[in-house]
Amino acid sequence: MGQIDTRLIQTAVIGGRDSDQPVILPEQPHNLDEFIRQFGRDDFWCGTLLGGCGEPLRPKRYVTRVCHFAHEADPARGECHRTSHSADGADHLFVKTHVTRWLAGQGYAAQGELRSFGHCHGDAVDFRLPRTRTHLRFELHSDDYRSWRKAAVSLRAKEGRIEWVFGRDDALARDMMARRGYALLVRCETEGNDRRVFIGTATDGKKTPWVPLEHCRMTESGLVTPALEELRAEGVLRAAGIGREPFPGSVALPRGQVVFAVDTEAAPLASSPLAMPGRRLIPGFVKPAGSRIVRAHLSLPDTVPPPTDQYVYQLAGSVRLLVTDVVEENGSSWAVRADALVRLNGLEAERTGLWRPSVALDEKYVPAARASSACERTPLTECAPGGPKAPETAQGKAADELRTVLEEVAAKGATITWSDLAKRLGRWVHDLPNTGRQELLVEVDRPRVPDHPLLSVLVVTHMGRPLWYLGQVLSRLEPPNRPRSSPCSSGRRPRPGRRTRRTDTGGHARRSLRRPLRSGRPPGSGHRSGATWTRHTEDARR
């Protein structure tokens, strides 16, 4: 008894069992009638290039169900092992036919060659273009990544250039996007008894635009789509494609759990495999939640203002770990990628371990520390070996440099922080301990000139408040025979709201304000110099 074919076969070939001319049987009966008038009934085959048995097929016309091809009920016919029966099962033959015709229209005499990777007879379709030394491959069913890499190297060595067009937006297409900024895709859509070829231009993070093959061009640089021409005009693509090392891959990191601080001592990178268009790399210290602090680079968009070393930042937006391919000599590089930064306040920054203030921010009153060793009272250049020192200079010269800067600040009626002083005078200012800074401020205002404003009071904290050790500096500047006029010198604090009378450096009586400077007013916000010095002096002495 002959086998009954119950499969709904939609595609066949015409012209013989080994033909590469595919056709699609219409599913509706009225369309099938027109199809039979065009092709007849007796020239349809279960083609070998479709993975079929090579036996004849007959069109079956139905009204209550879809029309399809079927094998003849022949007792002598062997079993057919064809696995793909739908319209897309012949896409490799449609691609071969349409691309050959498209290339011929542009002056390229090329014949398509079918390749198999073990999936089917048409895993890929190759076209060799000797005139431009280009190998055009439509990879409809992707091979595994390692085999694809070997094939890419081999084909590039033989042909000089290979142009890849992928049938799926998969790992291979993503790798190509990482190498040259885009990947070309192919798909077929049914139109009557034919399958029309469309080409897509895939880019990372954008919707893929599709156009018919006829709207594309084949040039010496490869297959060019309208969308690709726009990308090249914008200058966002990389040349050489598979020959370039890919942009780094990325792994998502927990949002809101990674903090960053700038490393001012790190040298800027001249070039890096982590560099990407529209972004910059910033050296610094990265601390993920629950991990130790590590030195790394942060990749930020060019549109984000660069971070400074005065603050600690929390990474925001899409936070990812960037990793490059392994290089034989240098291994793999990595960096952290973020889209935005959120500046932490003082207390949050202190908890990260990446920043320490000169005074604890959560305390309203911090007593001035007393010197406990001879080293704390000796000049800056005589401290214990290993401590920060001024750059190849005596303390007197360092004080002269600081005095010059403070005089400029005083002329503007402003204040300044140690961080800003470090930017103007050098890293050695940033590395000074508090004891060294006290010695330097004392040296700046020595010898004490009566009725002359003090320069040391112009140095404030980043919140605009007087330094917590300013009172100790001022006490060392007062003449030995001058009685202490501070209300605290008797060991008692004045009651809240009590006003005291005090004589300023100009000899005029003025009322002393009980509260310190407003923390909301930034340093250098336009105070008059005389008022600033007097007010800071009174606050520090209290």
N, C-alpha and C positions, 0 to 999 in steps of 0.2 A: 504494500500500500504506500502511495506517495506521501511525502511529508507536506503538511498544510502550513503555509507561511502566514503567521498571524501578526508579524511585525509591520508597523506603519512606516515604511521606508519612503522618505521624501526626496532623496537625491539619487541620481544615476549619472552615467556617462553615455555619450553617444559616439558612434564610430568604431566601436570594438571594445573588447574586454580590458585592454591596456590603454585606452584613450585617456587624455587629460582634459577633455571638454565636458564640464559638468552641466547638468540641468536640474531644475527644481520642479517637481510636480505640483501644480496648483491644488489647493485643498477644496475649492468650491467647484461643483459640477459644471456650471456655465463657463468658468475659466478653463476647466479641463478640456472642454470641447474645442476651444480655440487653440489650446496647446497641442492637441492631437492633429488638428488641421495643419499646424506648422511643422511638427516633427514626425508625424505618423505614429504607428503603434509598435513597430518591430525593430527599432534601433536603440533600445535602452538596455544598459548592461550594469550588472553589479560589479563595477570596475575594481580592478586590483589596486589601483592607486587610492581607492576609497577604503581599502582594507577588506574588500569583498571577495566573493568566490569566483568572479568572472563569468557567471551564468547570466542568461537573459532575464530581463524584468518586464513585467506587463503592467500597464496602468489600470487601476481599478476605479471605476466610477461609482459613486454612492451619492444618494440624496440626503439620507438621514445621518450620515457620519462623513468624516473627512475622506477625500480621495487620496490614494497612495499607490506606490509601486508594490508588487508582490512577485515572488519567484513562481515559476510554473510548477504545477504538481507533477513532477517527473520522478518515477521510482528510481531511476538511475542517478539522479542528482545527489551529490554528497551534501553534507551539512555545511551551511554557511556560517562562518565565525565573525562576520562583520559586527562591530560593536557600536558604531555610530550610524544612526538612521535619520537624524534630524537635519535641518537645512545647514546648520553650521558645521556639520561633519565633512563638508566639501569645501570649506573656506580656503584651504591651502591651494586647491585647484583654481578657485575664483581669483585669489590673490595673484597666482602665477599668470593667469590669462590677462587680467586687467593691468598689472604692472608692466608686463611685456609690451602691451599695446601703448601704455603711457610713455615708457622709455623710448619706444620707436618714434613717437610723435615729437620727441625732443632731440632726435638724432642719435640715440644710443641703440645699437644693434646688440641686444643682450637676450639670452634665453634663460628662463628660470630653471633651477635645479632643486629638486625636493631632497630634504634631509630628514633623517629619522633619528630620534634620541631614545627610542624604545617605547614611545607612547603610541604613535601611529605612523602612517607612511608620510605624513606631511607635517612634522614637528616644526620645520623651518623651510623657507624658500630663499635660495641664494641667487643673486644676480652679480656677475662680474663685469665691471666697466673698465676695460683696458685703457681707454683714452684718458681717464682721470685717475687711474690706479686706485680705484675704489671698489670695495666689496660691500654690496648692499644686502643685508640679511633681514628678512621678516621672520622673527622668532615667535611663532604662534603658540607653541607649548614650551615653556621654559625648562631648560635643563637645571640641574642643581648648581649652586653658586661656584663650587670649586671646578667643576667641569666647564662651566661657562668661562671662568677666568682663563683656564688653559686654552680653550678654543679662541678666546679673544687675542691672547698673545700670539698664538700660532697664525691666525688669519692676518693679524697686523704685520707680522714678519713677512708673510708671503705677498700680500696685496699692497701694503703701504698704508692704507686707510680702510677702516671698516665703519660702516654706518648701520647702527642697530635700530630696528623698529620692533617693538615688543607687542605681543598679543594681549598681555595682561599688565596691569599696574601692580607688579609684585616686587619681590626683593631685588631682582635684577634691574628693573626699571628705576627703583629707588637708588640703587648704587650708581646708575648712570646720571641721575639727577644730582647726586652729591659730587660727581666728577666734573660735569660741565654746566650744571644749572638747569637742565631740562632733559626730558626723555621723550622720544617719539613712540606713539602707540598706534595700533591698527585694529580696526574692527570692520565687519561686513553687515550690511542690512539688506533684507530681502526686498526686491523690487520686481514684481511679476515672477518670471521664471529665472531671474538672475539675482546675484548678490553684489551690491555696490560696495566699493572699498572706500573707507573713510580713514583719515589720518588725524591723530590727536597730538597736541603739544602739552605735555604734563610738566608742571612746575610745582615746587613744594609750597603747600598752603594755599593754592589757587585752584579754581575749577578748570578742568581740562577743556579747551575749545576744540571742536571737531569740524573738519572741512572735508569735502570730497577729494579724492586723489587728484582729480583733474585740476584743482585749484592750487596744487603744489608744483614746485620746480625742482629739477635735479641739476645741481651745480657742482663745480669742482670742490666746493667745501662740504657737499653732502646734500641730503634731502632738505628742502627749505619749505616751511609752511608760512602762511600769512602771519600767524602768531609769533613764529620764530623770527621773522623779519622785524617785528616790533620790539622783541626782546633784545635783539642785537643793536637796534637803534638806541635803546636805553642804556646799553653798555653793561648789562648785568650778567653776561654769559662768560664762560671760560672756553678757551680754544683747546683743541686736541682731544677732547672727549675721554675715551678709555685710556689714553696715554697719561692722563693727569692723576695725581693722587686725589682721592675723594676728600670733600669737606668732612670735618669730623662728624661722627655719629653722636647721638645724644640719648641719655637716659633720664627720665623724669625724676626730680627730687621733691621731697615734701615741701609744699608752699608754706612760707612764713616761719621756717625752722632753720634757715641758714643766714648767718650774719657775716659782714665783711668790713675790713678796715684797710686803708691804703698803706702800702709799704713804700715809704719815701726813699729807702736806701737801695731798692732794687733798680737795676739798670733797665731802661726801656728796651723792648724787643725790636731788633732790626727787621726780622722776618720770622714767621712762625706758621706751621701747618694748621694752627688753630685760628688763624686770621680769616675773616670772612668779609665779603663786601657789605658796606653799610654798618659795620660794627668795629669797635676798638677793644684792645686788650689792655687791662689795667693790673699791674702787679699788686699783690696785697696778701692779707691773711684771711682765710676762710674758716669758719667754725660752724659745722652742722650741729644740730641738736644732739646731745649725747655723745659727741665725738671731740677729739682734741683739736687744737688750732693747727692748721697746716698752711704753708706758704703755697700760693697758687695764683692763677690769673683769672680775672673776671672779664667776661665778654659782655659788653654793653652796646646798645644802639648808639649811633653817632648823635641822635637827637636828644639823648639823656645828658644833662649837665654832668661833667666829671666830678666824682667824689673828691673830698679833701681829707687830709690826715687829721683834721680837728674833730671828726665825728666817726661814729660807728653806724653802719647801715644794715638794714634788713632787706634781703633780696625779695623782689616782688614780681608779679606777672608770671610768665612761664619760666620756671627755674629748672634747668636741666644740666646734667653732667655731660660735657663734650669730651669725646675720646677719639683719637686718630688711629689709623692703622699702624701696626707695628713696623718700625723701620729697623733694618738689621743691626745697625750700629747703635742707634739711640733708643730703641724700644718704642713705646707708645707714649704720646703726650696727652695731657688732659687739662681741662679748665672748667669753670662754672659759668653757665650762661644765664642771664636774667634780662628781663625787659624793662625793669624799673627798680628804683631804690627808695626805701623809706628810712629817713633819718631817725635814729633812736634818741630819746631824751637822756639826760645825764645818768639817772639811776639805772635805766635799762642797759645803757652802754657799759656801765661799771660792772653789772652782773655778768656780762659776756666774758670779762677778763681781757678784752682788747683795749681798754681805756681806763685810766685812773685820774680823777680830779686832784687838785692840790688840797682840797678839803672835802670831807664827806658831804654829799649833797642832801642827805636826809637829816642832818643835824643843824639846829638853829644857832648853836653857839659852840665854837671849838676854841679852847684856850690855846694861847701861843705856846709852842713847845720850847722848853728850856734846853740850852746846849748841855749835853751830858758828857762830852769828851773834848779833849784838846783839839782833835781834828776838826770838830765843828766850828771852833773859834779861830782856827788858823786860816790864812788866806787860801783862795781857791786853788792856786797852783801848788800848794803844799799838802793837799789832802792825800790820803792813803793811795798807794799805787793802784791803778785800775779804775779810779773814779774819773768822771768826765772832766775834761779840762778845756780851757779856752784855746783856740788854735794857735800854738806856737807863740804865745804872748804872755806877758805878765798881767797881773790882775789890774794894775793901773791902766794899761792900754785897753783892756777889755771894758773897764769902766768908762774910759773916754769914748769908746765907740758907742756904748749904750747911752751915755749922756748926750751925745750928738743926736741920736735918734729921738730921745725923749724931748729934747729942746724943739725939734721939728714938730713933734706931736703937740707940745704945749703951745706953739705958735698957731696951731689950728684949733686950739681949744677943745681937744679930743682926749681920749684915753686909748690904751693899747693893751693887748694880752701878750703873754709869753709866747704863744704860738705865732702871733704876728711878728714878734721880735725875732724869733728863730728864722722866719722866712727872710728877714732883712739882714740879720747878722751872721746866720749860719747854724748848722746843726748843733754846735756845741752849746748854744743857749738852751735848746730843747732837752739836752742830756744833763743839764745841771740839776743837782738835788736841791731841795728847798733851802738847806743850809747854805749852799753855794750861792743861791739867788739872793738870800738875805745879805750875805757879805758883799755881793756886787751892788745891791741897792744902797747899802750904807756908804760904799766907796763913791757912788755917783754923787751923793749930796754932801760929801766931805771936801773941804772944811765947811762947816755950817756957817752960812752968812745970815746975820739977822735981817729980818724984813724981806728976805729973798724966798720966793715960793719953792717948795720941795718938788723935785722931779720924780722921786720914788713913788709918790702917791698916784702917778698917772698909770702905773701898771696895775691892771685889774684882772679879775677872773673872766672866763668866757661869758658869764652871766652879768657882767658889768659891776660886780661887787668888789669892795676892797679886798686885798689879799689877807688871808687869815693871820699871817705873821707880820703885817704891816706895823702893828702896834709895837712889836719888838724892835723893828727897824727904826721907828721914830724915837723910841726910848733911848736908843744908842746914839742918836743924833743930838739929843738935848744936852745943853751945857751941864757939867757936873754940879754946879751950885744952884741950878734952877730947880725950884720945888715942883714936884709932880702936881699937875692941876687936874689930873683925871679923877672923876668921881669914884673910880674903883680903887684908887691908891690907898684909901683908908680901910680897904677890905670890905666895904659895904657897897651894894648896888643901889643906885637911885630908884625910887619907886616909879612904876610905870606912869607916864604922863608928866613927871616932874621935869621942869626946865632948869637948865644951869646956865650960868653966865661964863663966857670964855673970851679970851682975847686972842685974835688971830694974828698972823705974822705981820699984818700991817698996823697993828695997834688999835684997831677999832673993835668995839664990843659987838657981838652978834649972838643970837640965840642958836644953840646947838640942837639940831634935829635928832630925835631919839632913834628913829628907824634908819636902816642902811639905805643905800641907793636902790632904786627900783630895779628888780631883776629883769623886767620887761624892756628896759631901755638899753639898746645895744651900745657897745663901746664906740666912741667916736661919733656920737649922735648930735654933736653941736653944742656941748656945754661950754660956757665961758671958762677960760683956763683958771682965773683966780677963784671963782666959785667952786670949780671942780677940786682944786688943790685943798682949799679950806675944808670943804665938806668931807673929803676922803681922810684928811688928817684928823678931824674930829671923830669920825666913825672909828678909825683905827685905834685912837687913844682910848675910846670907851671900851 
